[in-house]
Amino acid sequence: MTRAAQLAKAAAGGSMVLQIVGGSNQHAGNGPITTSASFVSSNIALSITPTAASSKVLIEVCMPCQLVPAGSSNYGAYTVYRNGSNLLTGSTPSTMAYLQTSSNSGNAATTIPFVWLDSPNTTSVVTYTIYFLTTGSSFQLSPIVQNMGSTGYTFTLKEIAG
């Protein structure tokens, strides 16, 4: 289907993916780590330039994470900021992708997904950056974890016709 046909279908009310930015990132070393209880940038970012102000951007992240607890009920979390502002309101686990421990029994590691449909309402470049925090000793994105090996992450932006 030609680009003109795609845009015509989108204008007629069909939702189409107009562009995709990103993909997977396999790396040989550990990813960023934080000890901050406030959101800090991970420096993991992608940019997209929507072709229409009515377009939506589907944000998909699949991030391996590791939490080093400093007591029970600690958590590490990440979220996505658009152009330096948090997309989701609040700073509680219910508004973030997070990993929580229920005891001080050692490190916890898993892969945490994050999916969000954003409405940037612009045709200017939009930058999405992963920010993260912890209430434990440390929280690491895309770590090398024993029994998991070197893990990478996926971070993808898809422009959806509005």
N, C-alpha and C positions, 0 to 999 in steps of 0.2 A: 504494500500500500504506500502510495507516495505521501510526502509530508503534507501536501495540499489536501489530499483525501483524509488524512488523519485529523487535520484541523477542521475540515468540514464536518466530519463525524462528531468531533468534540463539540462544535458549535450547535449541532443538532441534539445535544443532550447526552451523548454517549461518553462514558468515562474511559479515557485511554491514557496509557503511559506515554508521555511525550519525550521524556529523556530520563536516563539513569546515570547517576554519578556514584563512584565508589566501588566497593567490592570487598574482597577479603584481604587481610593483612597477616601473612605468616611471618614471624620474626624469629630470630635465633636467641634473643635475650629477653629479659624481663621488661614488662611495660611500666608505666608510671606508677608511683606509690605516693600515698598521702598519709599524714598523721593529723590532719586538720579536721576540726569539728564543724568548720564552715566550708561551703563549696569553694573549690579551687579548680582551675583549668587543668585538664590532663594534657593539653596541647594536641589532642586527637581531634581533627576538624576536617570538614568537607564543605565545599561551596557549590552552589547551584544558582543559575540565573534563569528564573521562570520566564517562559515565552509569553505568558499572559498574566495580568494582575488577578484574574479569577482562578488561576491554577492553584491546586493544593500540592503540598509536598509530603509524601509518605516517608517517614524516617524509620528505618529498621536497623537495630543494633543487636548483635549477639556477642556478648562480652564475657570471656572467662574472667573470674574474679577470685581473689583470696583475701580473707579477713583474719587478722591476728587479734584475737580478743584480749581484753584487759579486764574481764569480769563477765558476769552473765548478762544476757539481753543486750549486748552491744551489736551494732550493725555498721556495715559499710554500704554506701549507696552511690549510684550515679544517675545523672539526668542529662538532658540536652538543652543547651542554651542556643537561642537564635540571636545572632548579632550582639552577643554579650548579655542578653536578658533571658531569664529562666522561662521556658515554655509553660511549665506547670507551676501553679501557685503553692506555696507552703514548703516546708522543709521537714516533713515527717515521712517515714517509710511508705505511707500510703500514696505519696505523690512522686515516688522515685522507683527505680529498679534497685532492689536491695537484697543483701544477704545478712541474716541475723543469726546470732548464736544464742542458745538457751542455757549454756553453762560455760565454765572456764576450762573446758576439756581439750583445748588445743585449737589449731587453725581450722578454718572452714574454707572449702573451695568448691566452686560450681560455675556454671555458665548461666548468665542472667540475660534474658531478652528484654528489649525495649522497642515498642512500636507506637508511633504517634502520627496522626494526620494533621499537618499544620496548614494554616491559611496565611501565608506571608503578605498577601495583597500588594505585590510589587512585581516589577519586571527588572529590578536592580539585583545585583548579586546578593545572595543571602548565605551567610556562613553559620553552620551548625557545629557546635563544639561540645564535647563531652566534659562535664564537670563532675567532681566526685568529692566525698567526705567520709569520715568515720567517727564513731564513738568508741572504737576499740583502740588498740595500740597502733595498728596500721591497716590500710586497705590498698590492695594492688589490683590494677587492671591488667589483663592479659599476662599473667605471670607464668613462669616455668614452675609447675607444681609436680611434686613427686607423684608418680603413678598416672599423671596426665601428660607428661612430657612438655615440649615447647608448644604452647597453645597460641593461636592467633585469634583475631576477632574479625567480624564482618560489620561494616558500617556503610549503609547504602541510602541514598536519597533518590526518590522517584517523583518526577513531576507528573501529576495527574491532572488531566484537563478538567476544568471546573464548570 
